[in-house]
Amino acid sequence: MTEPVRLLPEVPERPGYDGTPGDDGRRHAPATLPRGTYAVDPEPSGAPFVPREDQDEDTYEGAYPGGPWMSEGSALLVAAGPRNTYVLHPDDVVGLAPHPDSDRLGGCCGPTGHNGVNRVCGCGAEVATDFGDCYGPYEIHFDPGAVRPGAAV
């Protein structure tokens, strides 16, 4: 499902985004990881989103690292999806299709990842969440419950 990649010791700091289209002409932030690498993200990734315990706006940095503010009513939300996801540069991911549920594919300039896993492998298994919209990080997270790192066969 990926090009050959090597493990980095941690997820790099997510780059800021000034709204300028990238080299590929698409509107998204620079990729979080360089091509040919992956990292394990210990933070919760994606859906579901739940109310944050501390509702102090002064300390809230977004629903997930590099992501937007999200709220439901007056409650600030945070990601409660899987931890220890495998984060990759989107161009290192191959052979995945968009999820057949179009509700999971929403976004302005790319998929937000806010409605759950949005990429499936050829067998139809839900395996990854593509975060590629213009106001969040540009990365793909593989669910550690659906995949495992291994040598190419």
N, C-alpha and C positions, 0 to 999 in steps of 0.2 A: 504494500500500500504506500510505500515511500521509496524515494531514491535512497542510496546509501547515506546514512547519517551517523554522526558520532555524538556521544553524550557530552554535554557541558556540565560543569559542577552545579550550576544554578541558572534560573531564568534571568537573563540580563534585564537591566532597567528598561522599561518600555519607553520608546522614544516619543517625544512630543510630536504633535501634528499641527501644522500651520494652515491646513486646508488646501495646499497646493497639490494638484494631481501628481502622482508618481511617474516613474519612468515608463510604466506601462499605460499611462493615460488615465488610469482609474483613480478615483478619489478615495484614498485610504492612507492611514498612517504608514510610516516606514515599518517594515517587518520587525518584529521583536527579536527574532533570532536570525543569524546569518544562514545562508544556504548551506546545506550539508551538516547541520547540527540539530540536536534536540535537547530538551531539558525537562526535568520532572518538576512540575509546579505543585508545591505543597498546599497552596491556597485552594479553597473551593472554586469550582469552575462552572459557570453558567447556571441554568435552571435546575431546580426551582429557585425562586427568589423569595426571601422571607424578611420580615421586619428586623431591622438591626436592633440589638439589645440597647445600645447607647444611641439615643436619637439626637445627640448634640450635632448640629450642622457644622459647627466649627472644627470638628475632628473627622467628619465624613469625607472620604476621598473618592467615593463612587461605589457602585454595586459590586465591582470586581477590579483588580489591579489594572489600571489603564483605561477603565471603562467609565461610562457616564453615571450621573446621578439617576437613581430610579426611586419612585415612590408609589405608594398605594394609599390613597386618602392622604393623611398627614404623616404616615410612617415611611421613613427612609428604608430602602430595601438593600439587601446584600445577597450575593450568590450563596447557595447552599448545595450546589451540585457536587460532583465527585472531586475528591482531593487526589493529588499525585497523578494528575493527567500528564500525558506526554505532549509537550508543546513543540510545534515545528513551524518552519517557514512554509507558507502555503504552496510555494512552487516546488517544494520537496515532496508533496503529497500527490500520488498518482492513483488512478483507477477507482476513485470514489465518485459516486453519483449524488446529486441532490436528493434529499429525503422526499419520498412520494407525497407526504403531507405538506402542501404548499404553505400552511400556516407557520411552519418551522423555518421558512426561507425568507421571511420578511426583512426589510431593511431599506435604507435610502439608496446607498451606493454599493451595497453588498450585504451579505447576511449579518444579522446582529448577534445571533446565537442566544437570543433572549427566550426563545420558545422551545428550547431543548435541542437535543442532538439533531443536526441537520445534514449529515453526510452518511451514506450507507456504502458498504462494500458490494461487490458483484452478487453476493448471495442474498443481499437484502438486509443483512445485519446492521443495526445502528452502531456506528463505531466512533464518530468524531463530530466535534462542533467547530464550525468555521466561524471565526470572528473576523469579518472583513468589511464592516460598514465604515463610513467616513468619520464617525465620532468615537471610535474605540480602538483597541489594539488590533493589529493585523497579524493574526496567528491562527493556527488550527490546533485544537486540543483533542487528542485521542483518549477515549475513556479506558482507564487501566483495567476495568472489568470486561472489556470487549477485545482488547488486543494485548500483546506482549512483545517487547523488543526481541529480536532474534536475527540470526544471520540470514542473508538472502539464500533462497533455494533455487 
